[in-house]
């Protein structure tokens, strides 16, 4: 579960990590009041669960309460990266001498937390070459010990009092990471302001499977409406933004479908795993979800095991009987009850492919032609 920036900063502050003064508001009048309380130049920052806010115009500066109210009015009218802005953070503008990057996340390959840091923080962190990125695994039996802090500070080129502040901050960030069951804690930029380090931004993601014991962390619904519908049906679904709707059985088959479509130049609209014996009705509801995404083509890729090919075929026909399917459907059927599934598909005037690559290539051809 992703937290909004202001929630992340509240967590940072509660763990002793310094953040700018500020508060979240939902209307321009409150923004002006917040700026009045801060009594100086402020930053009005859109609060959405997506990045690249600055490049999209979602972060504005104001020298007075009136300007802060106007800036908030502008930002609250925006849709950034597909997210409607419903709240802004008004906080003090801090003096920036240098911007760093600092994060702790989980390295699944190493099965350990890893510290990731760079002396080149800010908006274009993705473009920083690997050789300028510091990565250091954490031994969870030892934690973040002083030598580790000093070593990372040295590799970041920190000197003087800032080193002492870094040695104080990094263990606090790791403490938050562990105690809040985080998958990611990220500060970008981590600002050097005089002799002090200030978290100018906050990104915190909590492990969904640990939410039951994080009762004091505010719940944030970060799924789209369609993703929530799929979750209620017990289906794994993620919107991706392309134009080819995808349904497959099993996470591996779904990932393989996305990769194969991409290989042929296609753009998947989603990830939908309808495997595990979803049945006719459940599969029909999954197809209905795909239609809500307004794709150019639907690609169904089934390697039948527990999921039966005839169930998938009957589900598709069930949907066709109650509503129009306005886009082509490309279906690949192999496995359990394959002959029956293919027969049903053909009797209804459709073609079933046997090879995934051929079906994926056809889906991409249709999508790119429309």
N, C-alpha and C positions, 0 to 999 in steps of 0.2 A: 504494500500500500504506500503510495507516494503522499508526502505531506506538502502542503503549500509552504512557500518560503517563510511566511510569518510564523507558521507553526514550527518549522525547523529552527527558526531563530529563538522562539520561546524555549525550545529544548536546549539549544546552545547556551542560552543565558542561565537556565536552571542548573546547568553543569559547570558554570563559571567561565564559559567562553565569551569573550567580549563581542558585542554586536552594536550597531548604531542605535540610537534612541529612535523610537517610532511606534506606530500602531496601525492596525488594519482598519479600514473604513469601507463603507459601501455606497457612500454618496458624496457629492462635491462639498456640501456644507460641512460635513464631518471632516473632510480632508482639509478644509480651510482652518477648522478648529485645531486639528492636529498640528498643522504648520504653525499656528499661533503659539501652541504649547512649546514647540521646539524652538521657536523664536530665532529663525535663521534660514539660510538656504536649505531647501529640502529636495528629496528625490521622491517622485510619485511612481511607484512600480506596480505594474499589473500583476495580479496573482492568478496564474494559471498553471496547470500541471504540464508544462512544456517549456522548452528552451527557446533561445534566439528571440527573447522579448525585446532586447535593445535594438536589434536590427529591424524588428518589425514596428518600431515606434511605440512600444509598450512601456518605455521608461522615459520619464520627462523630469526636467529640473524646474524649480520655481524659487523665486527670490522673495516672495511675499505670500501671505495667506490667500489673497485674492488669486494670485497666479497658481497657487496650489489647487484651489477649487476649480479653476479653469482647466488645469492639466488633468485633474481627476475626471472632470466631465468628459474630456476628450478620450481618455484611456478607457473609461467605463462604457463608452459607445463602441468599442472595438471588438472585432473577432480576430484573434491571433492564432495562427496555426490550427484553425478549426475550433478554437476554444473561445466561447463568449466570455468577456471579462466582466465579472460580477463583483469584484472587490479589488481594492488597491492597498498597498502598504505605503504610508507616508513616513519617511524617516529622514534623519539629519544627513546632510551631505558631508562626508568625511574627507579630510585631507589625504590624498593618495601620493605616497612617495614611490611605491612599487607594488605590482600585483603578482601574487604567487598563486599556485594551485595546490590544494591538499585534499586528499580523499582516503577513506578506508572502505574497502569492499571485500567480497569473498572471491578468492581464486579457487574455482571449482576443481581445476586440474591438480593444484597443490594441496587442496583440502585445508587451506589456511587463510586467515585474513591477510590482506596485503595493503600496505601503505603505498599510495601513488602520489608523487609530488613533482612539482615543476617550478622553476624560477620564472617561468613565462606563463603566468595565469591570465585570465580575462576571456573575452568573447571568442577568440580564435584558438582555444586550447586544443581543438581537434587537429589543428595544423602544425602543432609543435612536433618536431622530429623525435623519434623514439630515443635517440641518443641524449636528448635533453630531458627525458623523463626518468625520475628516480622511482624504482620499485623495490620495496623491501617487505618480505614476508614477516609475519608475527608468529612467534612460538606462543601458543595460548597458555602454555604452562608457565611462561615467564612474563608475558605481557609486554608493554612498551617500557623498557627499562631505560635509564638515563643515557647509557652508551649509544643506544639505538637513536635516540633523539639527537644527540650531538653529531652522530655520523650523517644523519639526513640533513641537519642544518648545515654541516660543512659542505655537503654535495650541492646544496641550494645556494651556497655562497653567502650565507648569512653571517653577520659579524656583530660584535658589541652587545648591547642590551637586547637586541632583537633575538639573539640566540637564547638568552634566558627566557624570554617570553615564549619562544617556540618550544623550549623544553618543558614549559608549564602547560602549553596548549595541547600538544600532541597526546599526552596521556589522558587528558580530559576528553578529547575526541574519541579515543579508543574506549574509554569508560562508558561514554554514551552509546557507542556502537555495540558493546557487549550487553549493557543493561537493558537497552531498548530493543534487542533482537533485530538490529538493523541489517539490511542487505547492503546498504550504501549510506555513508555520510560524506558529503562533499562540500567543500568551501571553495568557491570560485567566483570572484577573486578573494583570496586571503590577502588583505591589504596591510602593507607596512605603512603606518602613519606615525612618523616620528620614531620613538623607540617601542611602539606598541603594535601588536598584531590584532586586526579587527576582521571579523567574518562579515564581509560586505554582502554575501549571498549565502543561502543555505539550501542544500538539497538532501532530504532524508527519505529513505525508503525502508519501511518496516516489513519484515518477513510475514506474509499473510498467515502462515501456519502458526505464528507465535502471537497473533493478535489477541487470543483468548486470555493471555496473561499480561497484556499491555493495556489494562483498563483505563489508565490515566492518559493514554495517547488518544487525541481526538480522531474519530473515524472519518475517513474521507472516501467517498464513493468515486473511484477514478475510472469506472467502466462506462462505456457509452450505453445508450438505451438498448441497442441491439445486443451488445455484450451482456447486459443484465438479463435480457430475455433468454439468451442462450444459457447463461448460468443457471437460471431458474429451471431450464429443461435438463440440466445436468450435462450440457455440452461444453466443450472447450472451444471458445471462439474469440478471435482477436481481429479487429479491423485493421487493414493495412493501407488502404488508399488507392489501390489499383483498379482495374476494370474487369478482371476475370474472377468471378466468384468460385470458390473452391470448396468442395466437400470430399473428404476421404475418411477412411476408417483406420484409426490409430495415429498417434502423434508422429511416428516415424514416416508413415505413408503420407501424412499431411505435409510434413517438412519436405519429403521427397517430391511431392507434387509442386510445391512452391519453387523448389530449386530447378525442377525440369521446365516449368513454365518460364522462369527467368532465363534459363539456358537458351530457350528459343526466342527470347526477346519479349516475353509477356510480362504483364504487371498484375500480380495477384491482388485481389481486393480484400482478401481475408484469409485467416487460418481457421478452418472448421474441422474438428475431429468428431465424427459421428460414429465412432467405432464402439466395440464392446457390447454388441447385441442391442443396439438402440431400438430395433423393431420397426414395423411399417409406420405406425403413427409418429413415433419420435423422428424417424428419418424424414417423413413428410413435413413435420414442423421445421426441421433443419433446412429443408429446401425453401420453405416459406420465408425463413429468415434471410436466406441468400437473396431472394427476390426483393427484399426491402432495401438492399444495398444498391439497387439499380445498375447491375453490371451489364456489360456488353455480351457476355457469354457466361454460361455456368459449366464448370468442369467438375465432373464427378469421377473420382478415381477409387475403385473398390477392388481390393485383393481379399476376397471373402475368406474369413475364418469363422470366428464367432458370428460376425456380421454376414448374413446370407445374401447372395446376389439376387435371389427372387424377392426378398424383402425390400431391397433397395429399388428394384424395378417396380414393384407394386406401389411403393411410396411415391415414386415419380408419377406413375399413372394416376394415383389417388389425387395428387395435387392438380394434374391436368384436367381431371373431371370436374373440379370445383372452381377452377379459375384459369384464366389465360396465362400461359407462360410466355411473356413477350420477347424473350431472347432465346437464341439457340442453346441447346443443352448437348454437350459432348460428354459421353459416358464410356468409361472403360470398366468392364466387368470380367473378373477372373476369380475362380475359387469355388467356395461352397455353393452348391445349387446353381452353378454357372449356366448350364444348359437351359434351365427353367427361366432364369433371369433374362438371358439373351432372347429366348422365345417371346417373353412378354414385351420386351422392348421392340422387337421387330414387328410383332403383331400390331403395335401401336404406331407404326410408321417411322421408327427411329432406328439408328444404327448403334451397335455396341462394339467398341474397340477391344482388342485383346492385349495390345501392347501399349504401355503407358506413354512411351515417347511419341508414338503416332497420334494418340489422342491429345496429348499436350500440344504438339505442333499444330494440330487442327484447331484447337481452342485459341491459340495465339493468332493463327491466320485469320480466324473470324473476328477476333477482338481488334486486330490492327486494321482490318478492312472496313469496319463499321465507323 
